[in-house]
Amino acid sequence: MLRQKKHEIDLKRKEFLDYGFFLLKRQESLLSGIKDSDLDNVNIEVHIRECYRVINELERFIFAISHDLLSFRPQFILWETFKLGR
């Protein structure tokens, strides 16, 4: 039973670390999308808002890594995007 619980915790940690990597890649994609495209002002603003959302989530994630990763609760929209992209 203890081994099973440890295995579940290890899987959750791996899932969260994969999520952190997803956030970094998402941020890079958003920034390059702003830099390399001919977006109008409205779309640039949408990209910037999404960048802020990802940055805030990364800050929360980094804080959770340094304190208690298993207590981390991801933002619903970003978490669902991550799960769909797997």
Secondary structure, DSSP 8 states (H G I E B T S, - for coil): -HHHHHHHHHHHHHHHHHHHHHHHHHHHHHHHHHHHS---HHHHHHHHHHHHHHHHHHHHHHHHHHS-GGG----HHHHHHHHHT-
